[in-house]
Amino acid sequence: EAILKTEKIQHLKKPVEQIRMAFNKQFGALLEQKKAEFLEGGGNSIDFRFDFPLKKRFNVLFKTFRDERKDYYQNLEKSLKANLENRLEIIDEIKGLLNVEENINTTYKNFKALQERWRNAGPIPRDRYNNVWNNYHHHVENFYDFLHLNRDLRDLDFKHNLEQKTKIIERAEELASDEDSNRAFRELQALHKMWKEELGPVAKEFREELWERFRAATKIIHEKRQAYYADLDQAYQKNLEKKHDIISQIEKVTEDNGNNHSAWQKKINSVEDLRQQFFNAGKVPIKVNEATWAKFKEAVRAFNRKKNLFYKSLKKEQYENLKKKLELIKIAEENKDSDDFAAATPIMKKIQSDWKAIGHVPRKDSNKIWKQFKEACNHYFNKLHEQRNEENKEGMEIYENKVKALEKVKAMTFSDDLNANLELIKAEVENWKSLGRVPHNKRYIEGKFNKTINALYNKLDADKSDIELLKFDNKLESLSQSEDKRHLDSERNYIRKRIDEIKAEINQLENNLQFFSHVADDNPVVAEVTQKINNLKDNLHVWEE
């Protein structure tokens, strides 16, 4: 918009084209981004529309540029044709001067006036320029030959042209040393125009020498410009190689099979970085510019297509996860007010674990459902903690009572009446059970009590097997009071295993005795094995009881 107001329309083709390409690149990237977001949101590509006010504004400005440029070149064509007709008329009038019978000074003045008209006549069509200029130059030289009748006028004009052309040559030789070959070339074009358009011939003895000097300086400038463009072509070729490498990297990123959101985010960032590298890589040769740009766009599109497929699949998975998490919220809501902590606590812990394992849900729902789930869980566990705090308070009172009860048991004394002593022990055990459960961190007192009771049983004057049974009954009673039923199951499995081991050992010893069938029963070895078998059978009876 700014350059349309400040710059000449004929100078704007290249900058406007550069602006158009840059705008289309950025708009294309934005369009792909918006389309990807639309598809990720569950939309169908056929329904995608994107209204971008800046795009409309740009299109209006670009049309204005093309219309103004078209008008300019139509007017220029008319002007070139008019200038051509004017120059041809000037040539005809110069030709006519040779046939005019008038004072030579008057003729010379008319000639100079025609030269001035020629200099101000303006440009003509390029394809007619050389022919028209050669024609003009030919008739100018003819006129100077005609002036041999008045050498003073001719020599004066030759001298002026010699001085001016010498200055042009000197400037051209200075430009041949200029490092800026483009600037030198542009000024050289102006010098050539002055040489041809504004100055006439010089004396014949200087013509060849002057032209050779000017041509030599011109050649140097052209060669430097060609070298500059050769270097530029090499730079463009290197830029092309960079861009091809960047395109290959984008294709490689596309081929990499990322299977989660995190991996795809890294790939998206990587491709965005590569896109910026491509835009900053510089110009490439004009003949491959469009093909390179098309290949780059296709590489980016291929990446975006694969990205969109992944996120479409991910979106479907996230909606499935949403259904699962909503079901967990329903379970949490149903159990949050439960007073059956033994049944509800495992359920609440399990759904918390399940929640973590399910995976992501759509972002728009994530915070909302997490808040619902968290509030339900917090509500339940706050109730649970309040209950446990109350139980702990009660448990400490029980613990203090059991400490006193333990001291009482330790101080017990027995009479000679076995049954009375047994009843006394049983009464203390029943009293202990009636006191209730202590907090988990005080459970060690149960072990101390059982150890003390077992010590009391050992003091009784009773059959050893009966004592062991009483001690075992006490142990089972203690295990049955535990919250963790695994201890009781473990004890049951241990007893079964021990019974099987004793039976196997008895069987093995009885088999061994068969090897001593011919030996007397009072043989020391046979007697020892027989006694061991009897002891094991007694032990087995105790375990089975």
C-alpha positions, 0 to 999 in steps of 0.5 A: 500500500505504501509503495503504490503511493510513493514509488513509480509503477514501472519500478514495482513489478519485482518488489510487488512480486516478492511481497505477493510471494511472501504474503502467499507463503504466510497466508498458506501456512496460516490457512493450513494451521486453521484447517488443521485446527478445524479438522482436530475439532472434528470438522470435515475438510469439505466444510472448511471455510476461512475468511481473512480480511487482510487477504481481501485487502491484499487482493484489492491492492494487487488488482490496483497495482496490475490495473495501474501497471497496465494503464502505464504500459498502454500509455507508454506504448502510445508515447513510444510510437509518437516519439518514433514518428517524431524522431523519423521526422527529425531525421528527414529534416536533417536530410533536407538541410543538405538541399536547402539553399540558405546561409550556412550559419542559418542552416547550422542553427537549424541543425543544432535545433534539430539535434536538441529536438532529438535529445528531447524526443524521448524513448522509442520502441526497443526493437527500432532503436538501433536502426533509427539511431544508426540512420540518425547518426549516418545523416548527422555525419553526412551533414558534418561532411556537408559543413566542409564548406564552413570548417570553423563551425564543423571543427567547433562542434567536433571539439565540443564532442571530443571533450564530452566523449573524453569525459564519458570515457574517463568516467567509464574507466573510473566505473571499471574500478568500482566494486559495485558492478550493478551500480557501475553497469547502470551508470554505464547505460546512461553514459552510452545513452549520452554518447549516442543521443546527446553527442555528435561525431568527432574528427575522423582521426579520433573516432576509432581511438575514442571508441576503442577506449570506451569499448574497453572500459565497457567490456571490463564493466560487463565482465565484472557484472557477469562475474558478479552474476556467476558468483550470485548463481553459485550462491543461489545454487548453494541456497538451492542445496540448503532448501533441498536438504531442508525439504528432505529433513521435513520428509524424514520427520514426516516418516518418523512414526510418533505415536503420542501427543508429546512426540508429535509436539516435538515434530511440529516444533521441528517442522516449524523450525525447518520452515523458518530455515527454508524462508531464511535460506535465500534465493534460488535460481529463477528456473527452479524457484517455482518447482522448489517452492512446490516441493516444499509446500507438498512436503509440509502438506504431507506432514500436516496430513499425517499430523491431522490423521494422528490427532483425528485418531487421538481425538477419537481415543480421547472421547473414549477416555472421556466416557471411561472417566465419566463412568469413574465420576459416577462411581465416585459420586455414588460412594462418596457419602458411604459409611461402609468404609471397609467396602468403599475404600478399596473401590475409591482407591481403585477408581483413582488408580484407573483414572491415572491409567486411562489417559488424556481426554479432550482439553475442553473437558479435562479441567471440568471432569478432573474437578468433579472427580477430585471433589468426590474423592476428597469428600470421601477421604475427608470423611474417612480421615475424620473417622480414623482420627476418631478411631485413633482417639478411641484406640489410644484409650484401648491401648492404655487399658491393655497396658494395664491389663498386661501388667496385671497378667504379668503379676498373676500367680497360680494355685495347685488347682489346674482347672482353676488356673486355666479358667483364670488364664481364659478369663484374662484372654477374654478380658483382653479381647473385650477391650477392643483393637489398638491403633496399628502403630501400637499392635506390638502390645498384642505380641507381648500379651500372647508371649506372656500368656504362652509363658503362663501356659508353660508354667502349668502342670499339664500334658505338653500336647494339651499346653501346645493346643491351648497356646495354638488356640490363643494364637488363632484367636489373636489372628482371627481378631486381625483386620488383615485376614491374610495372616489367618490364611497364612497360618492355615497354609503353614499348618497344612504344609507342616502336617504334610511334612510330618506325614512324609517323614513318618512314611520315609522312616517306616520304609527305612525300617523294612530294611531292618526286618531281620534285625531284633527289635532291641537293636539300638538303631531300630529302637531309635527309629521306632521312638522317632516315629512314635514322637512324630505321630504324637506331634502329628496328632497335635498339629491335626487337632 
